[in-house]
Amino acid sequence: MDSHVKVKVNINELLKKNNISLRELSRLTDIRHAALSELANQKRENINFNHIEKIATALNIRDIREIIELVEGVK
């Protein structure tokens, strides 16, 4: 089996760190709750960079590595 790298969006970690709910993040970012839920549960195939920018702005994040990271996976 070949190992590969996968992009992980750290929504759940950001919610805990900022002590807010997914619904509150949705309200702050104007991103649909369902879209954020899919990101949080690693169910989205594509990442909308506009969403990443909105999350960064809403949570006052200056380092994208707080939002997304590369993780080793297995095919």
All heavy atoms as a GROMACS GRO file, in nm:
protein
  609
    1MET      N    1   0.084  -0.120   0.000
    1MET     CA    2   0.000   0.000   0.000
    1MET      C    3   0.088   0.125   0.000
    1MET      O    4   0.185   0.133   0.073
    1MET     CB    5  -0.089   0.001   0.126
    1MET     CG    6  -0.202  -0.099   0.119
    1MET     SD    7  -0.330  -0.065   0.239
    1MET     CE    8  -0.268  -0.151   0.381
    2ASP      N    9   0.050   0.219  -0.083
    2ASP     CA   10   0.121   0.346  -0.090
    2ASP      C   11   0.062   0.443   0.011
    2ASP      O   12  -0.058   0.454   0.024
    2ASP     CB   13   0.108   0.407  -0.230
    2ASP     CG   14   0.171   0.320  -0.337
    2ASP    OD1   15   0.269   0.252  -0.306
    2ASP    OD2   16   0.121   0.322  -0.450
    3SER      N   17   0.150   0.514   0.079
    3SER     CA   18   0.100   0.617   0.169
    3SER      C   19   0.090   0.746   0.091
    3SER      O   20   0.164   0.770  -0.003
    3SER     CB   21   0.189   0.629   0.292
    3SER     OG   22   0.273   0.738   0.285
    4HIS      N   23  -0.006   0.829   0.127
    4HIS     CA   24  -0.023   0.956   0.059
    4HIS      C   25  -0.061   1.063   0.161
    4HIS      O   26  -0.092   1.033   0.275
    4HIS     CB   27  -0.129   0.945  -0.051
    4HIS     CG   28  -0.268   0.922   0.000
    4HIS    ND1   29  -0.309   0.804   0.056
    4HIS    CD2   30  -0.374   1.004   0.004
    4HIS    CE1   31  -0.436   0.813   0.092
    4HIS    NE2   32  -0.478   0.934   0.062
    5VAL      N   33  -0.055   1.186   0.117
    5VAL     CA   34  -0.085   1.299   0.206
    5VAL      C   35  -0.226   1.345   0.180
    5VAL      O   36  -0.272   1.350   0.066
    5VAL     CB   37   0.016   1.414   0.181
    5VAL    CG1   38  -0.019   1.535   0.264
    5VAL    CG2   39   0.157   1.367   0.211
    6LYS      N   40  -0.298   1.378   0.286
    6LYS     CA   41  -0.434   1.426   0.276
    6LYS      C   42  -0.444   1.560   0.350
    6LYS      O   43  -0.379   1.579   0.451
    6LYS     CB   44  -0.528   1.323   0.338
    6LYS     CG   45  -0.675   1.357   0.328
    6LYS     CD   46  -0.756   1.240   0.379
    6LYS     CE   47  -0.900   1.278   0.393
    6LYS     NZ   48  -0.984   1.248   0.279
    7VAL      N   49  -0.525   1.650   0.298
    7VAL     CA   50  -0.548   1.778   0.364
    7VAL      C   51  -0.658   1.759   0.468
    7VAL      O   52  -0.763   1.704   0.439
    7VAL     CB   53  -0.589   1.887   0.262
    7VAL    CG1   54  -0.626   2.016   0.334
    7VAL    CG2   55  -0.476   1.912   0.164
    8LYS      N   56  -0.632   1.803   0.589
    8LYS     CA   57  -0.730   1.794   0.698
    8LYS      C   58  -0.768   1.935   0.741
    8LYS      O   59  -0.681   2.019   0.762
    8LYS     CB   60  -0.670   1.718   0.817
    8LYS     CG   61  -0.765   1.707   0.935
    8LYS     CD   62  -0.703   1.623   1.046
    8LYS     CE   63  -0.801   1.606   1.160
    8LYS     NZ   64  -0.771   1.692   1.274
    9VAL      N   65  -0.896   1.960   0.751
    9VAL     CA   66  -0.946   2.090   0.798
    9VAL      C   67  -0.981   2.073   0.946
    9VAL      O   68  -1.060   1.988   0.984
    9VAL     CB   69  -1.069   2.136   0.717
    9VAL    CG1   70  -1.114   2.273   0.763
    9VAL    CG2   71  -1.037   2.138   0.568
   10ASN      N   72  -0.918   2.155   1.031
   10ASN     CA   73  -0.927   2.139   1.176
   10ASN      C   74  -1.045   2.214   1.239
   10ASN      O   75  -1.030   2.285   1.338
   10ASN     CB   76  -0.797   2.187   1.241
   10ASN     CG   77  -0.680   2.101   1.201
   10ASN    OD1   78  -0.690   1.980   1.192
   10ASN    ND2   79  -0.568   2.163   1.174
   11ILE      N   80  -1.164   2.198   1.184
   11ILE     CA   81  -1.282   2.270   1.234
   11ILE      C   82  -1.310   2.235   1.380
   11ILE      O   83  -1.329   2.325   1.463
   11ILE     CB   84  -1.407   2.241   1.148
   11ILE    CG1   85  -1.386   2.285   1.004
   11ILE    CG2   86  -1.531   2.306   1.210
   11ILE    CD1   87  -1.376   2.433   0.983
   12ASN      N   88  -1.312   2.106   1.413
   12ASN     CA   89  -1.347   2.066   1.550
   12ASN      C   90  -1.248   2.124   1.652
   12ASN      O   91  -1.289   2.170   1.759
   12ASN     CB   92  -1.355   1.914   1.561
   12ASN     CG   93  -1.473   1.859   1.484
   12ASN    OD1   94  -1.581   1.918   1.481
   12ASN    ND2   95  -1.453   1.746   1.418
   13GLU      N   96  -1.120   2.124   1.618
   13GLU     CA   97  -1.019   2.178   1.707
   13GLU      C   98  -1.039   2.329   1.725
   13GLU      O   99  -1.025   2.382   1.836
   13GLU     CB  100  -0.879   2.151   1.653
   13GLU     CG  101  -0.839   2.004   1.654
   13GLU     CD  102  -0.889   1.924   1.534
   13GLU    OE1  103  -0.974   1.973   1.457
   13GLU    OE2  104  -0.843   1.809   1.519
   14LEU      N  105  -1.073   2.399   1.616
   14LEU     CA  106  -1.096   2.543   1.623
   14LEU      C  107  -1.219   2.576   1.709
   14LEU      O  108  -1.219   2.673   1.783
   14LEU     CB  109  -1.114   2.601   1.482
   14LEU     CG  110  -0.990   2.599   1.394
   14LEU    CD1  111  -1.026   2.639   1.252
   14LEU    CD2  112  -0.882   2.690   1.450
   15LEU      N  113  -1.322   2.493   1.698
   15LEU     CA  114  -1.443   2.514   1.779
   15LEU      C  115  -1.410   2.503   1.927
   15LEU      O  116  -1.451   2.587   2.008
   15LEU     CB  117  -1.551   2.413   1.741
   15LEU     CG  118  -1.607   2.422   1.600
   15LEU    CD1  119  -1.707   2.309   1.576
   15LEU    CD2  120  -1.670   2.557   1.573
   16LYS      N  121  -1.333   2.398   1.962
   16LYS     CA  122  -1.294   2.379   2.102
   16LYS      C  123  -1.207   2.494   2.152
   16LYS      O  124  -1.230   2.549   2.259
   16LYS     CB  125  -1.219   2.246   2.120
   16LYS     CG  126  -1.308   2.126   2.111
   16LYS     CD  127  -1.227   1.998   2.124
   16LYS     CE  128  -1.311   1.879   2.084
   16LYS     NZ  129  -1.233   1.768   2.035
   17LYS      N  130  -1.107   2.530   2.072
   17LYS     CA  131  -1.013   2.635   2.110
   17LYS      C  132  -1.084   2.768   2.133
   17LYS      O  133  -1.049   2.844   2.223
   17LYS     CB  134  -0.906   2.649   2.002
   17LYS     CG  135  -0.802   2.756   2.030
   17LYS     CD  136  -0.700   2.762   1.919
   17LYS     CE  137  -0.603   2.876   1.943
   17LYS     NZ  138  -0.509   2.892   1.832
   18ASN      N  139  -1.183   2.797   2.049
   18ASN     CA  140  -1.254   2.925   2.058
   18ASN      C  141  -1.385   2.916   2.137
   18ASN      O  142  -1.456   3.015   2.149
   18ASN     CB  143  -1.283   2.977   1.916
   18ASN     CG  144  -1.155   3.020   1.847
   18ASN    OD1  145  -1.105   3.129   1.869
   18ASN    ND2  146  -1.098   2.932   1.765
   19ASN      N  147  -1.413   2.796   2.190
   19ASN     CA  148  -1.530   2.773   2.273
   19ASN      C  149  -1.659   2.821   2.204
   19ASN      O  150  -1.739   2.894   2.262
   19ASN     CB  151  -1.513   2.841   2.410
   19ASN     CG  152  -1.610   2.785   2.511
   19ASN    OD1  153  -1.650   2.669   2.503
   19ASN    ND2  154  -1.649   2.869   2.606
   20ILE      N  155  -1.675   2.780   2.078
   20ILE     CA  156  -1.797   2.814   2.003
   20ILE      C  157  -1.853   2.688   1.939
   20ILE      O  158  -1.784   2.587   1.925
   20ILE     CB  159  -1.773   2.922   1.896
   20ILE    CG1  160  -1.671   2.876   1.791
   20ILE    CG2  161  -1.732   3.054   1.958
   20ILE    CD1  162  -1.657   2.970   1.673
   21SER      N  163  -1.978   2.696   1.898
   21SER     CA  164  -2.044   2.584   1.832
   21SER      C  165  -2.029   2.596   1.681
   21SER      O  166  -1.993   2.702   1.629
   21SER     CB  167  -2.193   2.583   1.868
   21SER     OG  168  -2.256   2.697   1.811
   22LEU      N  169  -2.060   2.489   1.612
   22LEU     CA  170  -2.058   2.490   1.467
   22LEU      C  171  -2.159   2.593   1.416
   22LEU      O  172  -2.133   2.664   1.320
   22LEU     CB  173  -2.090   2.351   1.414
   22LEU     CG  174  -2.048   2.319   1.271
   22LEU    CD1  175  -1.899   2.336   1.252
   22LEU    CD2  176  -2.089   2.178   1.235
   23ARG      N  177  -2.274   2.601   1.482
   23ARG     CA  178  -2.376   2.698   1.442
   23ARG      C  179  -2.326   2.842   1.457
   23ARG      O  180  -2.354   2.927   1.373
   23ARG     CB  181  -2.502   2.679   1.526
   23ARG     CG  182  -2.614   2.638   1.438
   23ARG     CD  183  -2.743   2.608   1.504
   23ARG     NE  184  -2.790   2.474   1.477
   23ARG     CZ  185  -2.816   2.425   1.357
   23ARG    NH1  186  -2.799   2.498   1.252
   23ARG    NH2  187  -2.860   2.304   1.342
   24GLU      N  188  -2.255   2.866   1.565
   24GLU     CA  189  -2.199   3.001   1.587
   24GLU      C  190  -2.095   3.033   1.480
   24GLU      O  191  -2.091   3.144   1.428
   24GLU     CB  192  -2.139   3.010   1.727
   24GLU     CG  193  -2.076   3.143   1.759
   24GLU     CD  194  -2.172   3.259   1.773
   24GLU    OE1  195  -2.294   3.239   1.764
   24GLU    OE2  196  -2.125   3.373   1.791
   25LEU      N  197  -2.010   2.936   1.447
   25LEU     CA  198  -1.911   2.957   1.341
   25LEU      C  199  -1.982   2.984   1.209
   25LEU      O  200  -1.941   3.071   1.132
   25LEU     CB  201  -1.816   2.838   1.328
   25LEU     CG  202  -1.703   2.854   1.227
   25LEU    CD1  203  -1.614   2.973   1.260
   25LEU    CD2  204  -1.622   2.726   1.217
   26SER      N  205  -2.090   2.914   1.184
   26SER     CA  206  -2.168   2.935   1.063
   26SER      C  207  -2.221   3.078   1.058
   26SER      O  208  -2.215   3.146   0.955
   26SER     CB  209  -2.285   2.835   1.057
   26SER     OG  210  -2.369   2.863   0.948
   27ARG      N  211  -2.272   3.125   1.170
   27ARG     CA  212  -2.324   3.261   1.179
   27ARG      C  213  -2.214   3.365   1.158
   27ARG      O  214  -2.230   3.461   1.083
   27ARG     CB  215  -2.392   3.284   1.315
   27ARG     CG  216  -2.469   3.414   1.324
   27ARG     CD  217  -2.519   3.440   1.465
   27ARG     NE  218  -2.412   3.463   1.560
   27ARG     CZ  219  -2.339   3.575   1.568
   27ARG    NH1  220  -2.360   3.674   1.485
   27ARG    NH2  221  -2.245   3.588   1.658
   28LEU      N  222  -2.098   3.342   1.221
   28LEU     CA  223  -1.986   3.436   1.212
   28LEU      C  224  -1.927   3.444   1.071
   28LEU      O  225  -1.879   3.549   1.029
   28LEU     CB  226  -1.874   3.396   1.308
   28LEU     CG  227  -1.902   3.414   1.458
   28LEU    CD1  228  -1.791   3.348   1.539
   28LEU    CD2  229  -1.915   3.561   1.493
   29THR      N  230  -1.930   3.331   1.000
   29THR     CA  231  -1.864   3.324   0.870
   29THR      C  232  -1.959   3.336   0.752
   29THR      O  233  -1.915   3.355   0.639
   29THR     CB  234  -1.788   3.191   0.854
   29THR    OG1  235  -1.882   3.083   0.868
   29THR    CG2  236  -1.677   3.177   0.956
   30ASP      N  237  -2.089   3.321   0.778
   30ASP     CA  238  -2.189   3.318   0.672
   30ASP      C  239  -2.164   3.200   0.577
   30ASP      O  240  -2.185   3.209   0.456
   30ASP     CB  241  -2.192   3.452   0.596
   30ASP     CG  242  -2.322   3.470   0.518
   30ASP    OD1  243  -2.426   3.417   0.564
   30ASP    OD2  244  -2.320   3.534   0.412
   31ILE      N  245  -2.116   3.089   0.636
   31ILE     CA  246  -2.098   2.963   0.562
   31ILE      C  247  -2.208   2.869   0.611
   31ILE      O  248  -2.233   2.860   0.732
   31ILE     CB  249  -1.959   2.901   0.589
   31ILE    CG1  250  -1.848   2.996   0.545
   31ILE    CG2  251  -1.946   2.766   0.518
   31ILE    CD1  252  -1.708   2.951   0.588
   32ARG      N  253  -2.271   2.799   0.518
   32ARG     CA  254  -2.379   2.708   0.556
   32ARG      C  255  -2.331   2.608   0.663
   32ARG      O  256  -2.220   2.556   0.654
   32ARG     CB  257  -2.429   2.628   0.435
   32ARG     CG  258  -2.509   2.706   0.336
   32ARG     CD  259  -2.558   2.623   0.218
   32ARG     NE  260  -2.458   2.529   0.165
   32ARG     CZ  261  -2.463   2.396   0.181
   32ARG    NH1  262  -2.561   2.339   0.246
   32ARG    NH2  263  -2.369   2.319   0.131
   33HIS      N  264  -2.418   2.582   0.761
   33HIS     CA  265  -2.388   2.486   0.868
   33HIS      C  266  -2.350   2.351   0.808
   33HIS      O  267  -2.255   2.286   0.852
   33HIS     CB  268  -2.509   2.475   0.961
   33HIS     CG  269  -2.488   2.382   1.076
   33HIS    ND1  270  -2.514   2.248   1.067
   33HIS    CD2  271  -2.443   2.405   1.201
   33HIS    CE1  272  -2.486   2.192   1.184
   33HIS    NE2  273  -2.442   2.284   1.267
   34ALA      N  274  -2.425   2.308   0.706
   34ALA     CA  275  -2.399   2.177   0.644
   34ALA      C  276  -2.259   2.172   0.583
   34ALA      O  277  -2.190   2.070   0.595
   34ALA     CB  278  -2.504   2.147   0.538
   35ALA      N  279  -2.216   2.280   0.520
   35ALA     CA  280  -2.082   2.283   0.460
   35ALA      C  281  -1.975   2.275   0.567
   35ALA      O  282  -1.876   2.203   0.552
   35ALA     CB  283  -2.066   2.410   0.377
   36LEU      N  284  -1.994   2.348   0.677
   36LEU     CA  285  -1.897   2.342   0.787
   36LEU      C  286  -1.895   2.203   0.851
   36LEU      O  287  -1.788   2.152   0.886
   36LEU     CB  288  -1.930   2.447   0.894
   36LEU     CG  289  -1.899   2.591   0.854
   36LEU    CD1  290  -1.954   2.686   0.960
   36LEU    CD2  291  -1.750   2.613   0.835
   37SER      N  292  -2.011   2.142   0.863
   37SER     CA  293  -2.020   2.008   0.920
   37SER      C  294  -1.944   1.908   0.833
   37SER      O  295  -1.870   1.822   0.884
   37SER     CB  296  -2.166   1.966   0.933
   37SER     OG  297  -2.176   1.838   0.988
   38GLU      N  298  -1.960   1.919   0.701
   38GLU     CA  299  -1.887   1.830   0.610
   38GLU      C  300  -1.736   1.852   0.623
   38GLU      O  301  -1.659   1.756   0.622
   38GLU     CB  302  -1.931   1.854   0.466
   38GLU     CG  303  -2.070   1.803   0.437
   38GLU     CD  304  -2.119   1.840   0.298
   38GLU    OE1  305  -2.047   1.912   0.225
   38GLU    OE2  306  -2.230   1.796   0.262
   39LEU      N  307  -1.693   1.977   0.635
   39LEU     CA  308  -1.550   2.005   0.655
   39LEU      C  309  -1.501   1.944   0.785
   39LEU      O  310  -1.395   1.883   0.791
   39LEU     CB  311  -1.525   2.156   0.657
   39LEU     CG  312  -1.512   2.227   0.524
   39LEU    CD1  313  -1.501   2.377   0.548
   39LEU    CD2  314  -1.393   2.177   0.446
   40ALA      N  315  -1.580   1.963   0.891
   40ALA     CA  316  -1.541   1.913   1.024
   40ALA      C  317  -1.528   1.761   1.025
   40ALA      O  318  -1.443   1.707   1.096
   40ALA     CB  319  -1.644   1.959   1.128
   41ASN      N  320  -1.611   1.695   0.946
   41ASN     CA  321  -1.612   1.548   0.944
   41ASN      C  322  -1.533   1.489   0.828
   41ASN      O  323  -1.546   1.371   0.798
   41ASN     CB  324  -1.757   1.498   0.943
   41ASN     CG  325  -1.828   1.533   1.071
   41ASN    OD1  326  -1.781   1.500   1.180
   41ASN    ND2  327  -1.939   1.602   1.061
   42GLN      N  328  -1.452   1.574   0.763
   42GLN     CA  329  -1.365   1.532   0.652
   42GLN      C  330  -1.446   1.464   0.541
   42GLN      O  331  -1.401   1.368   0.479
   42GLN     CB  332  -1.254   1.437   0.702
   42GLN     CG  333  -1.178   1.486   0.825
   42GLN     CD  334  -1.116   1.624   0.808
   42GLN    OE1  335  -1.057   1.653   0.706
   42GLN    NE2  336  -1.130   1.708   0.907
   43LYS      N  337  -1.566   1.516   0.514
   43LYS     CA  338  -1.654   1.458   0.413
   43LYS      C  339  -1.650   1.534   0.280
   43LYS      O  340  -1.711   1.492   0.184
   43LYS     CB  341  -1.800   1.456   0.462
   43LYS     CG  342  -1.822   1.376   0.588
   43LYS     CD  343  -1.809   1.229   0.562
   43LYS     CE  344  -1.845   1.150   0.686
   43LYS     NZ  345  -1.790   1.017   0.685
   44ARG      N  346  -1.580   1.646   0.276
   44ARG     CA  347  -1.575   1.725   0.152
   44ARG      C  348  -1.453   1.687   0.070
   44ARG      O  349  -1.344   1.674   0.123
   44ARG     CB  350  -1.572   1.875   0.184
   44ARG     CG  351  -1.707   1.926   0.227
   44ARG     CD  352  -1.709   2.075   0.236
   44ARG     NE  353  -1.736   2.138   0.109
   44ARG     CZ  354  -1.855   2.187   0.075
   44ARG    NH1  355  -1.955   2.176   0.157
   44ARG    NH2  356  -1.870   2.246  -0.040
   45GLU      N  357  -1.473   1.673  -0.059
   45GLU     CA  358  -1.363   1.642  -0.150
   45GLU      C  359  -1.283   1.767  -0.186
   45GLU      O  360  -1.164   1.760  -0.211
   45GLU     CB  361  -1.418   1.578  -0.278
   45GLU     CG  362  -1.472   1.438  -0.258
   45GLU     CD  363  -1.362   1.339  -0.220
   45GLU    OE1  364  -1.254   1.342  -0.284
   45GLU    OE2  365  -1.384   1.259  -0.128
   46ASN      N  366  -1.351   1.881  -0.192
   46ASN     CA  367  -1.287   2.006  -0.231
   46ASN      C  368  -1.294   2.108  -0.119
   46ASN      O  369  -1.394   2.114  -0.047
   46ASN     CB  370  -1.356   2.064  -0.356
   46ASN     CG  371  -1.348   1.970  -0.473
   46ASN    OD1  372  -1.240   1.925  -0.508
   46ASN    ND2  373  -1.461   1.940  -0.533
   47ILE      N  374  -1.190   2.188  -0.110
   47ILE     CA  375  -1.186   2.293  -0.009
   47ILE      C  376  -1.207   2.426  -0.080
   47ILE      O  377  -1.137   2.458  -0.176
   47ILE     CB  378  -1.053   2.294   0.067
   47ILE    CG1  379  -1.039   2.165   0.148
   47ILE    CG2  380  -1.044   2.415   0.159
   47ILE    CD1  381  -0.906   2.150   0.216
   48ASN      N  382  -1.303   2.501  -0.032
   48ASN     CA  383  -1.330   2.634  -0.086
   48ASN      C  384  -1.242   2.732  -0.009
   48ASN      O  385  -1.261   2.754   0.111
   48ASN     CB  386  -1.480   2.664  -0.066
   48ASN     CG  387  -1.520   2.797  -0.121
   48ASN    OD1  388  -1.442   2.892  -0.124
   48ASN    ND2  389  -1.644   2.806  -0.163
   49PHE      N  390  -1.147   2.793  -0.078
   49PHE     CA  391  -1.054   2.882  -0.010
   49PHE      C  392  -1.122   3.008   0.041
   49PHE      O  393  -1.076   3.068   0.138
   49PHE     CB  394  -0.932   2.914  -0.097
   49PHE     CG  395  -0.834   2.801  -0.096
   49PHE    CD1  396  -0.833   2.707  -0.198
   49PHE    CD2  397  -0.746   2.785   0.009
   49PHE    CE1  398  -0.744   2.600  -0.195
   49PHE    CE2  399  -0.657   2.679   0.013
   49PHE     CZ  400  -0.656   2.586  -0.090
   50ASN      N  401  -1.234   3.044  -0.018
   50ASN     CA  402  -1.313   3.154   0.034
   50ASN      C  403  -1.363   3.120   0.174
   50ASN      O  404  -1.364   3.204   0.264
   50ASN     CB  405  -1.430   3.185  -0.061
   50ASN     CG  406  -1.507   3.306  -0.019
   50ASN    OD1  407  -1.451   3.407   0.023
   50ASN    ND2  408  -1.638   3.298  -0.031
   51HIS      N  409  -1.401   2.994   0.195
   51HIS     CA  410  -1.444   2.949   0.328
   51HIS      C  411  -1.328   2.957   0.428
   51HIS      O  412  -1.346   3.001   0.541
   51HIS     CB  413  -1.497   2.806   0.322
   51HIS     CG  414  -1.630   2.793   0.256
   51HIS    ND1  415  -1.691   2.671   0.236
   51HIS    CD2  416  -1.716   2.886   0.207
   51HIS    CE1  417  -1.806   2.689   0.176
   51HIS    NE2  418  -1.825   2.819   0.157
   52ILE      N  419  -1.209   2.915   0.384
   52ILE     CA  420  -1.092   2.919   0.472
   52ILE      C  421  -1.064   3.064   0.512
   52ILE      O  422  -1.035   3.094   0.630
   52ILE     CB  423  -0.969   2.856   0.404
   52ILE    CG1  424  -0.996   2.709   0.368
   52ILE    CG2  425  -0.844   2.870   0.491
   52ILE    CD1  426  -1.028   2.617   0.484
   53GLU      N  427  -1.073   3.155   0.417
   53GLU     CA  428  -1.051   3.298   0.446
   53GLU      C  429  -1.155   3.351   0.544
   53GLU      O  430  -1.122   3.426   0.637
   53GLU     CB  431  -1.055   3.379   0.316
   53GLU     CG  432  -0.936   3.354   0.227
   53GLU     CD  433  -0.951   3.416   0.088
   53GLU    OE1  434  -1.057   3.472   0.056
   53GLU    OE2  435  -0.854   3.407   0.011
   54LYS      N  436  -1.281   3.311   0.527
   54LYS     CA  437  -1.388   3.358   0.617
   54LYS      C  438  -1.366   3.304   0.759
   54LYS      O  439  -1.387   3.376   0.856
   54LYS     CB  440  -1.525   3.315   0.565
   54LYS     CG  441  -1.572   3.393   0.445
   54LYS     CD  442  -1.710   3.345   0.402
   54LYS     CE  443  -1.766   3.432   0.291
   54LYS     NZ  444  -1.904   3.390   0.256
   55ILE      N  445  -1.324   3.179   0.769
   55ILE     CA  446  -1.296   3.120   0.901
   55ILE      C  447  -1.180   3.194   0.966
   55ILE      O  448  -1.186   3.229   1.084
   55ILE     CB  449  -1.267   2.968   0.888
   55ILE    CG1  450  -1.394   2.894   0.845
   55ILE    CG2  451  -1.213   2.912   1.020
   55ILE    CD1  452  -1.369   2.751   0.799
   56ALA      N  453  -1.074   3.219   0.890
   56ALA     CA  454  -0.957   3.290   0.943
   56ALA      C  455  -0.996   3.428   0.993
   56ALA      O  456  -0.956   3.470   1.102
   56ALA     CB  457  -0.849   3.300   0.837
   57THR      N  458  -1.077   3.499   0.915
   57THR     CA  459  -1.120   3.633   0.954
   57THR      C  460  -1.206   3.628   1.080
   57THR      O  461  -1.183   3.704   1.174
   57THR     CB  462  -1.198   3.699   0.838
   57THR    OG1  463  -1.112   3.708   0.725
   57THR    CG2  464  -1.246   3.838   0.877
   58ALA      N  465  -1.303   3.538   1.083
   58ALA     CA  466  -1.396   3.530   1.196
   58ALA      C  467  -1.325   3.495   1.326
   58ALA      O  468  -1.361   3.544   1.433
   58ALA     CB  469  -1.505   3.427   1.167
   59LEU      N  470  -1.223   3.410   1.317
   59LEU     CA  471  -1.154   3.363   1.438
   59LEU      C  472  -1.020   3.433   1.460
   59LEU      O  473  -0.942   3.393   1.546
   59LEU     CB  474  -1.135   3.211   1.432
   59LEU     CG  475  -1.264   3.129   1.420
   59LEU    CD1  476  -1.233   2.981   1.413
   59LEU    CD2  477  -1.359   3.160   1.536
   60ASN      N  478  -0.994   3.536   1.380
   60ASN     CA  479  -0.872   3.615   1.392
   60ASN      C  480  -0.746   3.528   1.383
   60ASN      O  481  -0.654   3.539   1.463
   60ASN     CB  482  -0.873   3.697   1.523
   60ASN     CG  483  -0.773   3.809   1.518
   60ASN    OD1  484  -0.740   3.862   1.412
   60ASN    ND2  485  -0.720   3.847   1.633
   61ILE      N  486  -0.745   3.441   1.283
   61ILE     CA  487  -0.633   3.349   1.261
   61ILE      C  488  -0.541   3.408   1.154
   61ILE      O  489  -0.587   3.452   1.050
   61ILE     CB  490  -0.684   3.210   1.218
   61ILE    CG1  491  -0.759   3.146   1.335
   61ILE    CG2  492  -0.569   3.122   1.171
   61ILE    CD1  493  -0.833   3.019   1.298
   62ARG      N  494  -0.412   3.409   1.182
   62ARG     CA  495  -0.315   3.465   1.088
   62ARG      C  496  -0.225   3.358   1.026
   62ARG      O  497  -0.145   3.388   0.939
   62ARG     CB  498  -0.228   3.570   1.159
   62ARG     CG  499  -0.307   3.689   1.208
   62ARG     CD  500  -0.351   3.776   1.092
   62ARG     NE  501  -0.448   3.878   1.132
   62ARG     CZ  502  -0.577   3.875   1.099
   62ARG    NH1  503  -0.626   3.777   1.029
   62ARG    NH2  504  -0.658   3.970   1.137
   63ASP      N  505  -0.235   3.235   1.072
   63ASP     CA  506  -0.152   3.127   1.020
   63ASP      C  507  -0.245   3.016   0.970
   63ASP      O  508  -0.315   2.953   1.049
   63ASP     CB  509  -0.061   3.075   1.131
   63ASP     CG  510   0.040   2.972   1.081
   63ASP    OD1  511   0.021   2.917   0.969
   63ASP    OD2  512   0.138   2.946   1.154
   64ILE      N  513  -0.244   2.993   0.839
   64ILE     CA  514  -0.336   2.895   0.779
   64ILE      C  515  -0.317   2.755   0.838
   64ILE      O  516  -0.408   2.674   0.836
   64ILE     CB  517  -0.320   2.894   0.625
   64ILE    CG1  518  -0.438   2.822   0.560
   64ILE    CG2  519  -0.186   2.835   0.585
   64ILE    CD1  520  -0.444   2.837   0.410
   65ARG      N  521  -0.200   2.729   0.893
   65ARG     CA  522  -0.175   2.596   0.952
   65ARG      C  523  -0.263   2.569   1.072
   65ARG      O  524  -0.277   2.454   1.113
   65ARG     CB  525  -0.028   2.580   0.988
   65ARG     CG  526   0.062   2.576   0.862
   65ARG     CD  527   0.207   2.577   0.897
   65ARG     NE  528   0.241   2.704   0.963
   65ARG     CZ  529   0.362   2.740   0.997
   65ARG    NH1  530   0.463   2.661   0.976
   65ARG    NH2  531   0.384   2.857   1.054
   66GLU      N  532  -0.324   2.673   1.131
   66GLU     CA  533  -0.420   2.650   1.239
   66GLU      C  534  -0.550   2.593   1.185
   66GLU      O  535  -0.625   2.529   1.257
   66GLU     CB  536  -0.450   2.780   1.313
   66GLU     CG  537  -0.338   2.830   1.400
   66GLU     CD  538  -0.380   2.951   1.481
   66GLU    OE1  539  -0.485   2.945   1.548
   66GLU    OE2  540  -0.309   3.053   1.475
   67ILE      N  541  -0.577   2.618   1.057
   67ILE     CA  542  -0.703   2.575   0.996
   67ILE      C  543  -0.688   2.444   0.919
   67ILE      O  544  -0.770   2.355   0.932
   67ILE     CB  545  -0.759   2.684   0.902
   67ILE    CG1  546  -0.776   2.815   0.979
   67ILE    CG2  547  -0.891   2.639   0.839
   67ILE    CD1  548  -0.811   2.934   0.890
   68ILE      N  549  -0.583   2.437   0.838
   68ILE     CA  550  -0.563   2.314   0.759
   68ILE      C  551  -0.424   2.258   0.785
   68ILE      O  552  -0.332   2.330   0.820
   68ILE     CB  553  -0.582   2.338   0.607
   68ILE    CG1  554  -0.483   2.439   0.552
   68ILE    CG2  555  -0.725   2.378   0.576
   68ILE    CD1  556  -0.489   2.456   0.403
   69GLU      N  557  -0.413   2.127   0.768
   69GLU     CA  558  -0.283   2.062   0.783
   69GLU      C  559  -0.276   1.944   0.688
   69GLU      O  560  -0.379   1.895   0.640
   69GLU     CB  561  -0.259   2.018   0.927
   69GLU     CG  562  -0.351   1.908   0.974
   69GLU     CD  563  -0.321   1.863   1.116
   69GLU    OE1  564  -0.205   1.827   1.144
   69GLU    OE2  565  -0.414   1.862   1.197
   70LEU      N  566  -0.156   1.902   0.659
   70LEU     CA  567  -0.134   1.782   0.579
   70LEU      C  568  -0.108   1.665   0.672
   70LEU      O  569  -0.027   1.675   0.763
   70LEU     CB  570  -0.013   1.800   0.486
   70LEU     CG  571  -0.027   1.907   0.379
   70LEU    CD1  572   0.105   1.923   0.304
   70LEU    CD2  573  -0.139   1.874   0.283
   71VAL      N  574  -0.182   1.556   0.650
   71VAL     CA  575  -0.163   1.437   0.733
   71VAL      C  576  -0.132   1.319   0.642
   71VAL      O  577  -0.180   1.310   0.529
   71VAL     CB  578  -0.288   1.407   0.820
   71VAL    CG1  579  -0.307   1.515   0.924
   71VAL    CG2  580  -0.412   1.391   0.736
   72GLU      N  581  -0.048   1.230   0.692
   72GLU     CA  582  -0.015   1.109   0.617
   72GLU      C  583  -0.135   1.015   0.624
   72GLU      O  584  -0.193   0.993   0.728
   72GLU     CB  585   0.106   1.039   0.680
   72GLU     CG  586   0.236   1.114   0.665
   72GLU     CD  587   0.292   1.106   0.524
   72GLU    OE1  588   0.268   1.006   0.454
   72GLU    OE2  589   0.361   1.201   0.484
   73GLY      N  590  -0.169   0.960   0.509
   73GLY     CA  591  -0.279   0.866   0.503
   73GLY      C  592  -0.235   0.740   0.434
   73GLY      O  593  -0.121   0.728   0.392
   74VAL      N  594  -0.322   0.644   0.425
   74VAL     CA  595  -0.294   0.520   0.354
   74VAL      C  596  -0.400   0.503   0.247
   74VAL      O  597  -0.518   0.521   0.274
   74VAL     CB  598  -0.296   0.399   0.451
   74VAL    CG1  599  -0.275   0.271   0.376
   74VAL    CG2  600  -0.192   0.418   0.560
   75LYS      N  601  -0.356   0.471   0.128
   75LYS     CA  602  -0.451   0.450   0.016
   75LYS      C  603  -0.536   0.329   0.040
   75LYS      O  604  -0.493   0.232   0.094
   75LYS     CB  605  -0.376   0.434  -0.116
   75LYS     CG  606  -0.350   0.565  -0.181
   75LYS     CD  607  -0.298   0.539  -0.320
   75LYS     CE  608  -0.276   0.670  -0.392
   75LYS     NZ  609  -0.211   0.654  -0.519
   0.00000   0.00000   0.00000
